[in-house]
Structures are given as structure tokens and as C-alpha cells.
Amino acid sequence: MKLTFLGAAGEVTGSQHLLETANLRLLLDCGLFQGHRAEARTKNEHFRCEPTELDGVVLSHAHIDHCGNLPGLYRAGYRGPIFCTAATAEIAAVMLKDSARIQQEDVRYLARHPESDGTPPDPLYTEDDVKRVVKLFEPLEYDEWHELSSELKLQFSHAGHILGSAICQMQIKDRGDMRRVVFTGDLGRRGLPVLRDPQLVPGCDVLISESTYGNRVHPPAADIKSALLRIVTDAVNNGGKVIIPAFSLGRTQHVVYFLNELTEAGLLPEVPVFVDSPLATRLTSIYERHQDDMDAEAQRLLSIDHNLFDFPHLSYVASAQESKELNRRKGPFVVISASGMCEHGRVLHHLKNSVTEPRNTIMIIGFQAQNTLGRRLVERQPRVRIFNREYPLRAKVETLNGLSAHADVEDFKWWFEHMAADGGIGQAFLVHGEPESARSLAATIRDSCDEDPIIPALYESFEV
């Protein structure tokens, strides 16, 4: 069996791994590389495998860095099945359509500003490519072994990362022997609301594991709910707004869930709350259709509250005109809006109209990459640039870091130690992590593996 790491090797983007035997060629994930425009485009345009020769794609979940180049794969000639969970199929269709739209907007921008970037003004794919590739999705149930061919059996287990995310367990016939391969995708955390905890799975011959936060411990998620209550209450008492930049998939649903819990408990002040992201609204409706995939606490709440993502005073904003009207609204209110790093989307308009007022609060709930507006807000730079104009930052900035949906080092130890005790781990490959994080996790889990964990370089191949 040969493994070649075509993405998310030594970095946390572009998940894509090629598994080959004498009779099988399988691609695990097909994500977009995200980063500097020119470098990312070069990686995304050229596949290091032959798409027409693939027998199948196994998709772990619907984040763009895991599914985002599936339309490109289709454009390059792939016509085989894409195996995923039912929720992932629905979410990926929405995310890929949005990705195609953003690319088209980038094309129009570059056409108006040709001096700003040397990238050819063509999208990687179009909405027509998206419509065609989603027809290849073959949704499979969790917790069942699916015999896909004489060479391959596949079972999805709950990964607890986002709705539909799956740990991919495979039984692969290789030279007459059945080999067990496990691919984590992105492993989730224990104790987060809404989704089930990551499922424990038996040991394997080959493990491909993410390592995003293999060197840190997350603060408890419960701290987020109490902090959210404090921030909203203070803003209401001061007559100010709370602006929450949040990713449309996962983070927005978690914040709304917490606010619903606080409302049901009678703790949240009667303040208007607006979700101002058409993408988040579409994705939340998918969460509502897949409530059976939620954890025991969510199931308990559903017995007394039929919708965990709706409560009095909550509104989902549809039109651009409604969004603009929020910026003229008086009195305290809360706005949850994309993007999570404040780089594009409707949240920029809310920030532009809020950053100069000391009564307002900007609540940052996730990691902010360097050179983003979100990072400059977290650093409390005295002036911030929004839409090419500088504004003094006088609003309060609150940073909460407890909502990461990735496993931390304690989650990894718990998960790996169970695998080691239940059949053992042969060879582990650590991907989807910066080098320092991957090295730290390798040292942490070494005693759970038969061999030293390997941290592959981009495009590196291994015979296992």
C-alpha cells in the first residue's frame, strides 16, 4: 500500500491524501489550499494525481479546506463516487456554491484592479461545476460497514468536529491481505455542545490523523456561555451593540445555541439578536434537519424546545437592505455575522459603523490569522482600516478562545490511548498541523504506536 500526501502536510489547509494498492486508487478529501493568492492558486490548479484514474473519493467533512476542490477534480475529469455522510453532502453543496460565488467576485475585482495581483482572472470552477460534482455524492449512514467493492469496505463514525464530520474507517484488500486504515479528517472535542463527542474506534494498521492543536489545551466551552452572558448584559446596560464575527459553519450555530440556552434559563436580557449571514442561515437549516446527529444534551433540550437555533428576539437577516438597516438601528442589540476573521462579508459594514463607539463591544471567538482585520482588532491597534479607510478603535474588544472544534492534546491522548488498548496502532501519519504542533503530538502519542509517528512533507510518499 502506498500513501502520498498531496495537501495538509506540514500545514493546516488543502487536505488531500492518495491511497494506492495494486487494484485501488482512493483520494481522502479534496480540499482547497488557502493562503497567499498566487501560491494557493498554483497548488489548487494542478492535481498531483490523475483524476480520471481514481476509483473513489472519501470525504471526511464539508469545510472548504477538505471539500473545496471537488469541483476542480470534476473539471479535471473525475466522474467516480464521492462517499460522505448525508449531512456532509448537504453542507458541501452549499459551501461549494458559496466558494464558486466568491471566486467569481474575485475575478471581477481583479478585472477592475489588474495591478493588484498577477493571478489570471479566471475562477478555479463555476457554479455549473458545483452542480455537476454534487451529483457524485453517495451519502452513507454512520456506524455501518459499507462494502463498496471487493477491495474496499468503509465505515463512518462521528468525529464531533462539525455536523456530518466523520472518522473514516476502511478495510482495504492489499496483496490478498485485509489492511485496516483509519483517517480522522478533523477530530472534534469532547464536551462541546450540539454535536456528539468523537467516537472511539478500534486500532488499525495505518492511521492518518490531524494534529492542528496537538500542543495545546483548550479552555472549557462552558466558560464561553458565561462570558457571552456577561458581555451581552454589559452591552445592554451601557446601551451598546455587540458585534460577533463568526464563521458561518459551526461557530455561528454554537453561539446561537448558547444564546438559546441562556434564554430558556431566563438569564439573557431581552435584547434583539440578528444572524446576518445568508450562508449561516442556510447552514443552520441543515442543522435543524439533522437533529438526530446531535448529542444527548441536545436531544434532551429538543424534548422541551423543538428548535435549538431559534428563540424570542432572534432574527435571521435575509436581504442586503435589511442588513444595511441594522447599521441605522438605535439601542442595544447583538449581530452575528461572517466572516470569522473580518476579511470580507457583511460584518465589515457592522464593524465600520461600530468601532469608534466606546459603548459597543466586538466579540472575537476564534483564532485570527496574521495580517487580518480580526488580528488587528485582537491586538487593539489604535486605528484599523476598513474598506480602505482608517477608523479609531474605541469599542471594547473581548476575545474568547473556548469554541475551537478541533481536538486538543488531552482529547488526542484519550482517543489514541483507547486505540492502542483496542488492537493497537501500527504506523501513524500526522497531517493538518503546523510543524511545532505535529512534533509535539508525535512525542505525546509515541507510546501508543508500534512505530515512531511520521510527519510527512508535502508530496512525500510512503510504502506501508
N, C-alpha and C positions, 0 to 999 in steps of 0.2 A: 504494500500500500504506500502511495506517495502523497504527501501533503505539500502544497505550495501556498504561501501566504501572500495574497495579492492585494491586501489592504489591511488597515488597522494593525500593522506590525510596527512596533516602536512608536505608535501614535494612537489617537483615540477617534479616528474617523475613517470612513471608507471601508467598513467591514466587508471582507470578501476572501474566501479560502477555498482552494480547489483540492478535492479529494479524488484520487485516481487509483483504480485497480486495473487488472487486465481487461475487465469487461464493463467497467463502470466509471463514468466521469460526472462528479457531483459538485455543484457550487453551493457553498454555505454562505448565505447572504449575498447581496449585491448592492452595497451602499455607495453613496456619493462621497468622494473626498471633499472636505470643506476646509477652506483656509484662503491663502493668498490667491486671488482670482486666476492669474496666469498659470501658476503651478497646479492648482486644483483642476483647471480645465485640461491641461495636458494629461494628467492621470485619468480623468474621467472619460476622455475621448478614446483612449486606447486600452482595449482589454488584453491582458496577458494570457488569456486562454482563448480557445476557438469556440465562440458561442454556438456555432452550428453543430459542434460535436458533443455538446453537453447532453447528458441523459436526464438531468433534472436540477432544480434549484430548491434548496431547503431554506426557508425564510424564517428567522427567529422572531422578528417583530417589526413594527412599522415605523420606527424612527428613520428619518431620511438618511442617516449615515449607515443604515443597514439595508434599506429597501430602495433608496433614491435613484439608483442607476439601472433598475429593472427595465424602464422604457428604452434606455440606451442599449441594453442587452438585446431587447427585441429588435431594435433598429439594426443591430449588427447581425441579425439572422436567427436568433434563438426562437424556437417555437415549441419547446417542451413544457412539461408541467412545472408549476411553482407551488410547492407544498407549504402550507401555513395553517394557522388556526382560523376559525371563522371570523373572530373579531379582528385579527390582523388583516384578513382580506378586505374587510370593510374600511378599516382605518387607512390602510395603504392606498386604497383607491382615492380617498380624499386627500391624503398627504401628497401623492404623486401629481394629482391635478393641480394642487396649490403650487408645487415645485415647478411645474411647467409654466404656470402663470407668472411666477416670479422671474423665471428665466426670460420670458418674453418681455417683461418690463425692463429687465437689464439690457436686453437688445435695443429697446427703444431709447434707453438712457445713453448707451454707448454710441448710438447713431447721432444723438444730439451733442455728445461730448467725445469725439473721436480721439482727442488728445489725452484723455484721462486714463486710457488703458489700451494696450496693443492687442487685446483679445479680439479675434474676428467676431463680428456682430451676428452670430448665429446661435440659437438655443441648442443645447445638447439633445433635446427632444421636445415634442409638441404634445398638446392635449390629445391629438389623434393617436400618437404612440401610446399614451397612457390608456386610452380606451381599449386599444388592442391588447396590451400586455395584461391588463387585469382580467381578461377573458381566460388567461392561462392559469389563474389561481385555482388550486384544488384544496379547499378547506378540509381539514381533518379534525376529528374530535380529540380532546385531551384524553390521556390515560388509557389509550388503546393502542395495541400494536397493529400497524397497518402494513400488510405485505404488498409492497409496491412493485416488486419484480422478484425473480428467483435469486437476485443478488442483494436485495435491499429490503429491510423492514425498518419502520420509523415509528417512534412514539414521542408525542409532545407531552411535557409536564409543565405545570405552572412555574414560570420564572419570577413572578411577583415584581416585574420592572414597570411595565405599562400594561394596559388592557390588551389581552391577546398574546402577550410575550410568552415564549416557550423555551424550556430547556429541551434540546433536540437529542434524543437517544436513538442511535442507529445500530442495527445488526447488519454487517456487511460481509458478504462472502468474498474471501480473498485467497486464491490458490487452494480452494477446496475447504478452507477453514472459515468459521464464522468469527469475525472480529467485532468487538463492541466498541463503538466510538460515541463520545458524548461531547456536544457543543453547547456551551452555556448561552450563547447570544450575550445579552446583558443580564447578569444575575441581579435580582432585586434585593431589597432589605427585609429583615424581619420587623414586624411591629408598625409598619406604615398602614394608614387607614385605606379603606376601599378594597384593595387587592389582597388576595391570599399571599401568605409568605411563600418564598421559594420552596418548591418541593425537594425533599431529599431523594436521591436516586442511588442505585447500586453502583459499585465500582465498574471500571472499564479498562480496556487495553490502551485506549488513546483518549485523552481529554484535551479539548481546546477551550480555554477559559479566558474570559475577560479579566482585566486587572486594574480597572480605572482608578479605584480608591483602595488599592492594596496596601497603602502605607498610612492610612488614617482611620480615625473613629468618628462617626457622625454624632452630633448631638441628638438627644431623644426627640422624636417627632412631636411628642406631647408638649414640648416647650414652644413649638410653633403656635399651637392653638391659644395658649395663654398669652403669648406675645401679641398675637393677632387681636385678641380681645383688648389688651391694654392699648395698642396703637389706635384702634378704631375708636375706643372710648375717649382717649385723649383728644383725638381729632374732633369728635363731636362736641366735646366740652369747649374746645377752642374755636369752633365754627369753621374748621378747615376741611380740606379734601384729603383723601388717601389714594395715591396712585400706586397700583401694583403691577409693574411689568412682569408678565408671566408667559412662559411657553404655552402654546395652545393645547398641546398634547401632554397630559399628565399633571403638570403644575397647576393649571387653571382648575382642573377638576378637584384636586386636593384642597385648594383654597376654598372653593365653593362648598365642598363637603364640610370643612371645618366651620365655616360660617353658618351652614345649616345646623350643625350640631349645637353651636352656641345659641342660635335662635330657638331651637327646640328646648334647650335648657333654660330659656328665659334670661340669658345673660347678655345677648347682643343688643345694644341700643337700637331704637327704631330709626335706622338710617338707610337711605336708598343705596342699593348696591347694583352696579352695572357691569355686565360682562360685555366688553366692547371688542369683540373679535369674531367675525363671521366664521373663521376656521374653527375656533374653540367651540362655538355654538354647534356646528355640525358634528364635531367630535364628541361633545357632551351627549348629543342624542344617540350616538353609538354606544356610549357607556350605559345609557338608560336601557338600551335593547339587550345588553349582555349582563344583566344584574346577577345571573346565575354564576358568573365567574368571580363574584366578589367574595370577600372574606366573611367569617362568621359574625363579626360585629355589624358589618353592613347588612347582612341578612336579618339580624335581629332588629335593626333600625327599620328595615323595609316592612317589617310586620306592623309597625305603627306609623310609618311615613312612606307612602308609596313612591316618592321621588326624592332621592338623596341630593339632587342637584337643583332644587328649587325651594324657595321659602318666601314668605311675605316680604315685600320691599326689594326683591331681586328681579332685575330685568335683563334680558338678553337683547343687546342692541343690534338691529339688523342693517339699517341703511347708513350711508355716509352722512346724510343730513342729520339723522338722529345723533350720530357721534359728534358732529360739529356743535349741535345744540347743547351737549354736555359742557362744553367749554364756556358757555354763557350762563350756565346754571348757577344759582346762588345757594348758599347754605352748605352744610357738610354733606358729603356723600363719598362713596368708595367706587373706584373704577379699576377693574382688572382687564388688562389689555396687552396684546402682543406688540412688539417681540420681547422675549425674555431678557435680551441684552441691550434693549433700547436702540437697536440699529436701524429699524425700519418699522413700518406699520403705524396704526392709529395711535399707539401710545406716545409717539413723538409729539403729536399735537397736544395731548394732555399734559405732557411734561413742559412743553413750551409755555403753556398757559398756567403753570403751577409752580415752577422752580423759584420764582422770585418772591413768593409769598411765605413768610415765616410760619404762618398758621398751618400750612399744608405739610403733608408727610409723603415721602417717596419710600415705599417698602420694597427692598430688593430681597428676593427669596431664592436666589441661585447663584452659582459661580458666574462671574463676569470676566470674560477674556480680556487680555491686554488690548489697548487701543480701541475699546468700545466705549460708547457713552455710559453704559452701565458701570464700567470700571471707574470712569471719571467721577460718577456720582458717589460710588462707594468710597473713593479716595477723598471726597468732599473738596474737590478742586474749587477755588473761589469763583471761577467762571466756567461755564460749559457751553459748547457750541451745538446748537440745534438748528437744522435747516440753514446752515451757513451763516448763522447769526449768533453772537455771544450773549449769554444771559448770566447775571449774577446768581449764584446758587445760595438762596436764603432759606429754602424749605428744609425741614428736618429730613434726614436720611436714616432709615432703620435697615440694618442688614441682618437677615435671618437665614441660617445655613442648615436647617434641620430637615429640608424636604428633598434632598437628593434621593433618587430612586435606584441608585446603584448600591450594591453590597459594599460594606466597609470591611476592614481587616477582620473584625470579630465575626461577621457573617461568613466570610470566606473560611475561616478556621473551623467554624461549626459545620459548614457544608462539606469541606474536604475531609475532615476527620470522620464523618459518617461514611463517606465513600470508601475511605481507607479501611474502615472496620467492616464494611459490607461488600467484600470482594476485592478490594484493593484498587490502586491506580497504577497502571503501567507507566506510560510516558505522558507527561503534561506539557502543553504548549501554552504560554501566557501571551495573550494579544490584547488589543484595545486598551492600552495603558501607556503613559509616558514612561521612559526608561527607569526613572527612580522608583516609581510605583510598582512596576513589574518586577524589578530586582528585589524590592522589599517583600513582595508577596511570594516570590520564589523561595526566599530564605524562610519565610513563615511556614510554607507548606511542604518543605523538602522532606520532612519525616513521614509525610502521608503518601509519598510517591516511591515507586521502585527505583526510578532513575532521577537524576537531577532535573528539575524543570527547565525547559528550554524557552528562551525569549527570542523568537525568530526575527530576523531582519526582513524588511520589505523585499518581496520576490524570492525569498530563500525557500528551498525545497528540502524535504527530508523523506527518507525511506523508513517506514515504521512497521 
